[in-house]
Amino acid sequence: MSSIEVQQFTYRHGDVELAGYMAQPSRYPRGAILIVPTITGPTKQMYDRARWLAALGYSAMVCDIYGKGFVEDMREARTLANELRADAEYYRERFRCALTELRERSKLGNHRIGAIGYGMGGEIVLEMARGGEDIAIVVSFHGLLATPLPAKRGTIKSRILVFQGRADPLVPPKQVRSFQEEMDISGADCHVHIYSGVLHGFTDINSSSRSMDAVKYDASADRQSKAAMLSMFEEVFETNKTPGQYQ
């Protein structure tokens, strides 16, 4: 088994300097995965997930959101997020820069790129898919599903996998239905998994310690969503397998 290599570096989006963190096997990655964190930016948990994916054979890069690293104050994070979202195309371009950095730094010998995001990061990876980025798969965990720029027919190139808590007040059922209609109209290959009784932030083990009624960790939803993601990764990245090998 190859060892894991870790890099910390900076990259740029125009005048904004951003911090990147990459973990990857020393050789022969199965694919490259961009990890987009929640509204508060990169955390130790995101770095842990990058190393976890690297141990499974993937190059994994945690990207920055604002150029400020982790933002502890939620009010500040919301202000920064709203400023970034104000220009939808600029918002998407911030993360195109991260994809470029992933492609350049990964040891990947092909173009098998994926992107996964949590909360605001889930919103971001879906925006990249809507924008027609050349990404094999995007995965959204408790992400926001609304958009000012809905996908047009035939625009989306990525397979899409979405995990939502049925009790998430930040993403009510009406928003989920609108998203599914958008995906149907666009012709996207999209799977949506709904977890009954589950709130926002269900993959974050620290959610339950926050004084926010909308967020709560759920061990079962966390475990099941990870398993479903890895199963989809097998289909997307293991191109040498025949269909019968997935049964």
MOTA-V842342 format. One record per backbone hydrogen bond with DSSP energy under -1.0 kcal/mol. NH is the residue of the N-H (numbers start at 1). CO is the residue of the C=O. Records with the same first field share a line. If there is no record, write none. Layout:
NH = CO, CO
This chain:
5 = 24
7 = 22
9 = 20
11 = 18
13 = 16
16 = 13
18 = 11
20 = 9
21 = 62
22 = 7
23 = 60
24 = 5
26 = 3
30 = 57
32 = 112
33 = 59
34 = 114
35 = 61
36 = 116
41 = 38
47 = 43
48 = 44
49 = 45
50 = 46
51 = 47
52 = 48
53 = 49
54 = 50
55 = 51
57 = 54
58 = 53
59 = 31
60 = 23
61 = 33
62 = 21
63 = 35
71 = 40
77 = 73
78 = 74
79 = 75
80 = 76
81 = 77
82 = 78
83 = 79
84 = 80
85 = 81
91 = 87
92 = 88
93 = 89
94 = 90
96 = 92
97 = 93
99 = 95
100 = 96
101 = 97
102 = 98
103 = 99
104 = 100
105 = 101
106 = 102
113 = 111
114 = 32
115 = 137
116 = 34
117 = 139
118 = 36
119 = 141
121 = 118
123 = 119
124 = 120
125 = 121
126 = 122
127 = 123
128 = 124
129 = 125
130 = 126
131 = 127
132 = 129
133 = 128
135 = 133
136 = 113
138 = 159
139 = 115
140 = 161
141 = 117
142 = 163
154 = 186
155 = 152
159 = 136
160 = 189
161 = 138
162 = 191
163 = 140
164 = 193
166 = 195
167 = 198
168 = 165
175 = 172
176 = 172
177 = 173
178 = 174
179 = 175
180 = 176
181 = 177
182 = 178
183 = 179
184 = 180
185 = 181
186 = 182
187 = 183
188 = 183
190 = 188
191 = 160
193 = 162
195 = 164
198 = 195
200 = 214
204 = 201
207 = 204
209 = 206
210 = 207
212 = 210
215 = 212
216 = 200
218 = 202
222 = 218
223 = 219
224 = 220
225 = 221
226 = 222
227 = 223
228 = 224
229 = 225
230 = 226
231 = 227
232 = 228
233 = 229
234 = 230
235 = 231
236 = 232
237 = 233
238 = 234
239 = 237
241 = 238
245 = 242
246 = 243
247 = 244
